[in-house]
Every structure is written in C-alpha cells, then in structure tokens.
Amino acid sequence: MRVVDVKAELAKLKMFEGRTPTANERRDSLSALLPYRDGAVFVAKFAGKSAWERHPQGDEIVHIVEGKTTLHLITAEGRHLLALKAGMLVVVPQNAWHQFEAPEGVSVLTATPQPTQHLAIDADDPRAAGGGASDESPAVTRGEIRQ
C-alpha cells in the first residue's frame, strides 16, 4: 500500500500553458500517482484545451483540485457542457468522448482506465471527425493518458 500527498505531487508539476488538442505531451505537467484497476490515478495542470478522448474500458473519475474548467461531454443522450470548479467531482461515462477547456488553468486528479483513445486532430465533434468506433478513425489508442 502506498500513500500519496496529492498537494505535494501537484506542487512538483508545471502548468502547461497554451495547451491545444494537437500540442505535444508535456511530461512536466502530468504525473501518474498510483496504479488503479486497469489504469492509474493521475494529476495534471494545464491551461487551454485538451484533445478529445474516451475510455472504452470504463468510467473515468475526475476531481477538480484547483481552478475551473468546462467539460465538453458527448454521451448517448447528446452533448453536455459542465462548468466545474475546485472541489467538484464528475464521473465521465465509459466510451463517452470528452474534452476539457480551461483558459485560466486547472489542476485535476483523475482515476483513468486504460487504454485511452485520443483524437489526434482539433475538431468540434470527434464523431464527425472520424472518432467513431471504427479502427480506421484518426483516434489514437494509447496505453497511457495524454493530458
């Protein structure tokens, strides 16, 4: 059993300023804290917009530690915009495309199942951009999260 000081781990990270869906990964703004089920618990700090992503193997738990973000979420029921601020928690349903937009910066803690699929292009709707269930889509499956 391992105990982690989340505040101390977040303090080690640098804010990824100007994040975009097509930006290269910044390892100094993301850390895997602990293994969890078929994935891991991560912390990340960024300002900007993440890539669209989804998790085919399970739900993702997202806790906003500092700052605020808009979570763009696409479920079977349609599109949702969730305004989230520090202290809030949300469960992103399995296989739901989602994207974070945090122009002023946010720090998050996630319990993320693997693999994660990321859309490798900037798009308003990942389904229209070829991010459907097809293996021929530009969605990239990775064994680790790219935040």
Backbone bond lengths (Angstrom), bond angles and torsions (degrees), N, CA, C in turn:
res aa  C-N    CA-C-N  psi(-1)  N-CA   C-N-CA  omega(-1)  CA-C   N-CA-C  phi
1 M - - - 1.448 - - 1.522 107.89 -
2 R 1.334 115.83 137.41 1.464 121.53 -179.59 1.522 108.88 -126.53
3 V 1.308 116.60 135.28 1.459 122.99 176.84 1.521 107.77 -105.66
4 V 1.341 116.38 135.83 1.453 121.52 -177.18 1.527 109.42 -121.86
5 D 1.320 116.71 135.54 1.456 122.78 173.40 1.532 107.32 -89.03
6 V 1.324 117.03 100.64 1.460 121.98 -174.32 1.530 110.91 -61.94
7 K 1.318 117.74 -43.19 1.470 120.08 179.56 1.525 111.07 -60.90
8 A 1.321 117.43 -42.02 1.466 120.89 179.23 1.524 111.02 -65.78
9 E 1.326 117.10 -39.59 1.466 120.54 179.21 1.529 110.87 -67.37
10 L 1.336 117.43 -40.32 1.461 120.55 176.87 1.527 111.17 -64.41
11 A 1.320 116.93 -36.22 1.465 120.86 -179.80 1.533 111.83 -63.82
12 K 1.313 118.00 -24.81 1.468 122.25 178.98 1.528 112.08 -76.75
13 L 1.324 116.66 -19.58 1.462 120.72 -175.33 1.520 112.12 -85.54
14 K 1.333 115.61 151.21 1.455 122.29 173.41 1.525 108.43 -99.45
15 M 1.328 116.33 143.87 1.458 121.01 176.58 1.528 108.72 -68.16
16 F 1.319 116.94 126.70 1.459 122.43 176.00 1.526 106.46 -84.27
17 E 1.335 115.94 93.34 1.466 122.20 -179.25 1.529 109.70 -77.12
18 G 1.320 115.92 142.38 1.460 120.26 175.17 1.513 114.42 71.02
19 R 1.296 117.44 28.11 1.457 120.84 179.59 1.516 110.32 -61.45
20 T 1.318 116.56 137.98 1.465 122.77 176.60 1.524 108.75 -133.09
21 P 1.336 117.04 161.85 1.466 119.42 -180.00 1.526 114.24 -59.22
22 T 1.313 117.65 -24.69 1.462 119.98 -177.86 1.531 112.86 -105.59
23 A 1.327 117.61 4.85 1.473 121.04 -179.37 1.523 111.02 -68.76
24 N 1.312 115.30 149.43 1.465 120.52 175.04 1.520 109.96 -67.52
25 E 1.305 115.52 155.21 1.460 121.37 179.27 1.519 110.69 -63.81
26 R 1.323 115.01 147.04 1.467 121.44 175.67 1.514 107.26 -121.00
27 R 1.298 117.25 102.70 1.464 121.80 -177.13 1.519 113.21 -67.80
28 D 1.340 117.00 -20.49 1.458 118.61 179.66 1.528 112.55 -82.65
29 S 1.338 117.38 0.28 1.466 121.00 178.56 1.527 111.80 -115.28
30 L 1.311 117.58 6.22 1.464 123.32 -176.28 1.521 109.43 -142.03
31 S 1.329 116.17 139.74 1.459 119.16 177.38 1.525 110.02 -144.51
32 A 1.316 116.11 134.23 1.462 121.82 171.53 1.523 107.10 -86.20
33 L 1.327 116.46 118.27 1.462 120.62 -175.42 1.518 113.25 -87.23
34 L 1.329 115.40 -47.31 1.465 121.11 -174.91 1.514 110.29 -149.61
35 P 1.326 117.50 147.40 1.461 118.17 169.48 1.528 109.22 -68.19
36 Y 1.325 116.17 146.24 1.463 120.45 177.89 1.523 108.48 -148.11
37 R 1.322 115.88 118.28 1.470 122.92 -177.50 1.518 109.41 48.47
38 D 1.339 117.81 -120.16 1.462 120.58 -178.33 1.529 111.98 -97.43
39 G 1.330 117.11 17.50 1.460 121.34 -178.87 1.509 110.66 -145.73
40 A 1.324 115.56 -132.48 1.458 119.84 -177.53 1.525 110.54 -158.51
41 V 1.325 114.77 166.26 1.461 122.13 170.13 1.525 106.02 -98.10
42 F 1.342 115.30 126.13 1.451 122.26 -176.82 1.520 110.51 -119.73
43 V 1.334 116.85 156.04 1.451 122.89 164.33 1.524 106.80 -125.43
44 A 1.338 115.04 147.05 1.462 120.34 179.81 1.517 109.44 -149.66
45 K 1.346 114.83 151.67 1.466 122.26 176.26 1.524 107.53 -130.78
46 F 1.332 116.34 124.91 1.459 118.80 178.81 1.523 111.16 -156.67
47 A 1.326 114.45 159.29 1.455 122.91 172.73 1.518 106.51 -130.33
48 G 1.305 116.47 126.90 1.456 121.28 -177.83 1.507 109.99 130.37
49 K 1.339 115.64 -147.16 1.462 121.48 -174.63 1.523 109.71 -126.20
50 S 1.325 115.80 129.50 1.461 121.00 179.66 1.528 110.41 -80.74
51 A 1.314 115.53 168.93 1.458 121.08 171.17 1.530 108.93 -72.12
52 W 1.330 115.85 154.33 1.460 119.24 169.74 1.520 107.53 -65.20
53 E 1.327 116.52 140.82 1.455 120.87 177.54 1.519 109.91 -147.48
54 R 1.328 114.80 162.51 1.466 121.27 173.39 1.518 108.44 -151.90
55 H 1.344 114.36 163.24 1.464 121.37 -175.65 1.531 108.60 -127.74
56 P 1.332 117.25 98.36 1.461 121.34 -176.13 1.532 114.69 -64.76
57 Q 1.348 118.37 -20.43 1.466 120.71 -173.78 1.522 114.82 -96.04
58 G 1.345 118.21 -7.31 1.460 117.43 -179.74 1.514 113.48 172.49
59 D 1.329 115.14 173.60 1.459 122.75 176.73 1.526 109.90 -69.92
60 E 1.333 116.08 152.72 1.464 122.00 174.11 1.527 108.28 -113.24
61 I 1.318 116.40 133.02 1.463 121.55 175.75 1.528 107.14 -97.05
62 V 1.339 115.88 129.17 1.462 121.63 -179.00 1.524 108.88 -124.36
63 H 1.334 116.19 125.04 1.466 122.08 176.06 1.523 108.01 -118.13
64 I 1.331 116.73 126.11 1.458 121.09 176.72 1.528 107.11 -85.08
65 V 1.322 116.24 114.67 1.461 121.40 -176.34 1.529 110.58 -87.66
66 E 1.327 116.89 -46.07 1.463 122.57 179.32 1.520 108.54 -142.28
67 G 1.345 116.18 149.34 1.450 120.85 175.77 1.515 112.23 83.27
68 K 1.335 114.58 -158.63 1.460 120.29 179.88 1.521 109.29 -148.88
69 T 1.327 114.82 159.89 1.454 121.61 -178.52 1.517 109.35 -154.47
70 T 1.307 116.12 157.92 1.462 121.91 167.93 1.516 106.31 -105.52
71 L 1.308 115.74 125.17 1.463 121.28 176.90 1.517 107.76 -96.81
72 H 1.329 116.05 115.88 1.460 122.18 174.04 1.520 105.81 -89.43
73 L 1.311 116.61 124.06 1.457 121.78 -172.25 1.520 109.58 -133.49
74 I 1.321 116.72 133.39 1.459 121.47 176.37 1.518 108.07 -119.95
75 T 1.330 116.02 115.49 1.463 122.35 179.44 1.527 108.56 -118.49
76 A 1.318 116.57 -179.98 1.468 121.10 176.94 1.522 110.88 -61.06
77 E 1.326 117.64 -24.42 1.459 122.20 -179.91 1.523 112.27 -84.33
78 G 1.332 119.00 -9.81 1.457 122.08 179.39 1.509 112.99 126.32
79 R 1.347 114.32 -164.37 1.472 121.58 -178.64 1.516 110.17 -87.81
80 H 1.336 115.21 144.10 1.460 121.84 179.19 1.527 108.65 -136.62
81 L 1.319 116.69 142.28 1.460 122.61 171.14 1.515 106.63 -117.40
82 L 1.316 116.58 120.27 1.464 121.70 -178.84 1.518 109.49 -114.92
83 A 1.316 117.03 118.70 1.466 121.94 176.11 1.524 107.32 -84.46
84 L 1.310 116.45 115.66 1.457 121.89 -176.13 1.525 109.90 -119.20
85 K 1.324 116.11 141.86 1.464 121.31 177.86 1.522 108.97 -133.57
86 A 1.327 115.19 172.25 1.464 121.48 -177.27 1.521 111.13 -48.90
87 G 1.322 115.26 133.41 1.464 122.24 179.44 1.511 113.88 96.40
88 M 1.337 117.41 -13.08 1.466 120.24 -178.75 1.529 111.08 -87.15
89 L 1.330 114.18 153.37 1.460 123.42 -178.63 1.518 108.16 -133.54
90 V 1.324 116.57 140.06 1.459 121.15 176.99 1.526 108.58 -141.50
91 V 1.311 115.78 148.46 1.460 121.91 173.50 1.520 107.44 -106.89
92 V 1.322 116.10 117.85 1.462 122.00 177.28 1.525 106.77 -86.68
93 P 1.348 117.28 120.92 1.470 119.45 -176.50 1.529 113.18 -62.61
94 Q 1.307 114.79 149.68 1.464 122.46 176.88 1.520 109.94 -49.90
95 N 1.321 116.03 133.78 1.459 125.78 174.42 1.527 114.26 69.02
96 A 1.330 118.69 8.03 1.464 121.44 178.20 1.530 109.60 -83.61
97 W 1.330 116.26 125.51 1.454 119.65 174.63 1.520 108.64 -64.89
98 H 1.338 117.75 137.95 1.454 121.21 178.06 1.522 110.35 -151.18
99 Q 1.338 113.95 156.31 1.464 122.05 -176.45 1.525 107.84 -150.23
100 F 1.319 116.75 142.26 1.457 122.26 178.75 1.519 110.11 -104.81
101 E 1.325 115.80 138.19 1.455 121.65 175.04 1.525 107.63 -127.10
102 A 1.328 115.36 116.04 1.469 121.27 -174.60 1.524 109.52 -139.69
103 P 1.329 118.00 77.48 1.463 119.72 -176.13 1.521 114.16 -60.91
104 E 1.316 117.97 -29.09 1.469 121.50 -178.40 1.526 112.77 -96.10
105 G 1.304 117.41 -4.77 1.456 121.67 178.12 1.518 113.32 103.56
106 V 1.318 115.00 146.69 1.451 121.98 -179.21 1.526 108.99 -150.71
107 S 1.317 115.40 150.09 1.466 122.26 170.75 1.517 106.48 -119.22
108 V 1.325 116.47 128.45 1.458 120.73 -176.95 1.514 111.03 -126.68
109 L 1.316 115.28 153.78 1.453 124.08 169.93 1.517 105.13 -121.30
110 T 1.329 116.78 128.76 1.459 120.12 -179.09 1.530 110.84 -129.83
111 A 1.315 115.13 148.21 1.462 121.81 166.90 1.521 103.87 -108.83
112 T 1.329 115.10 103.98 1.463 121.89 -166.98 1.521 111.83 -114.26
113 P 1.344 116.54 119.25 1.464 118.99 175.50 1.525 110.40 -72.62
114 Q 1.305 115.63 152.82 1.461 121.17 178.07 1.525 109.20 -118.51
115 P 1.308 118.70 151.20 1.453 125.25 3.36 1.529 111.99 -78.38
116 T 1.326 114.90 165.39 1.457 123.07 174.27 1.520 107.58 -110.83
117 Q 1.324 116.61 135.67 1.461 121.02 173.44 1.522 108.04 -102.70
118 H 1.337 116.79 129.60 1.464 123.07 176.88 1.516 108.92 -115.66
119 L 1.314 116.48 141.44 1.451 120.45 172.84 1.524 106.94 -82.61
120 A 1.301 117.06 123.90 1.457 121.96 -171.77 1.527 113.28 -84.17
121 I 1.330 118.41 8.30 1.457 122.44 178.25 1.522 109.46 -131.89
122 D 1.334 116.73 162.08 1.462 121.80 176.24 1.523 107.67 -84.29
123 A 1.335 117.77 125.10 1.456 121.89 -177.69 1.516 110.03 -150.73
124 D 1.332 115.87 151.09 1.462 120.21 176.26 1.528 111.48 -75.44
125 D 1.321 116.23 -31.95 1.463 120.93 -178.65 1.529 108.34 -138.69
126 P 1.315 117.66 113.42 1.468 119.58 -176.96 1.519 113.15 -63.59
127 R 1.318 117.81 -26.36 1.467 120.17 179.15 1.517 110.67 -68.78
128 A 1.326 117.67 -40.78 1.462 121.92 179.89 1.523 111.56 -73.87
129 A 1.331 116.66 -22.33 1.466 121.55 -178.50 1.520 112.07 -90.18
130 G 1.326 116.94 10.69 1.447 119.36 179.27 1.508 113.59 93.85
131 G 1.331 117.12 16.08 1.451 120.62 -178.55 1.515 112.31 -93.73
132 G 1.325 116.53 30.18 1.456 120.34 178.09 1.513 110.71 -76.38
133 A 1.301 116.71 -160.76 1.460 121.66 -176.48 1.519 112.70 -77.85
134 S 1.328 117.63 -9.17 1.453 121.41 -175.91 1.519 112.35 -65.84
135 D 1.323 116.25 143.02 1.458 121.04 174.84 1.524 111.05 -73.93
136 E 1.339 117.73 -10.39 1.458 122.04 -179.18 1.524 111.85 -89.02
137 S 1.290 118.62 2.65 1.461 122.02 -176.60 1.523 111.00 -77.82
138 P 1.367 116.65 164.88 1.454 118.81 175.63 1.523 112.78 -78.44
139 A 1.325 117.01 6.67 1.463 119.21 175.75 1.523 108.00 -68.36
140 V 1.298 116.30 135.66 1.459 121.98 -177.35 1.520 107.91 -110.95
141 T 1.318 117.08 124.85 1.457 120.34 176.84 1.503 108.04 -91.86
142 R 1.327 114.74 130.76 1.450 119.65 179.57 1.505 109.15 -130.36
143 G 1.295 116.66 152.61 1.444 121.75 178.04 1.515 112.83 -81.58
144 E 1.307 116.99 -1.90 1.456 120.20 178.06 1.518 108.43 -139.64
145 I 1.302 116.08 154.49 1.456 120.83 -178.25 1.515 110.36 -76.54
146 R 1.292 116.48 144.48 1.464 121.62 174.99 1.521 107.17 -115.08
147 Q 1.325 116.86 101.98 1.467 120.54 -179.75 1.476 110.49 -120.48
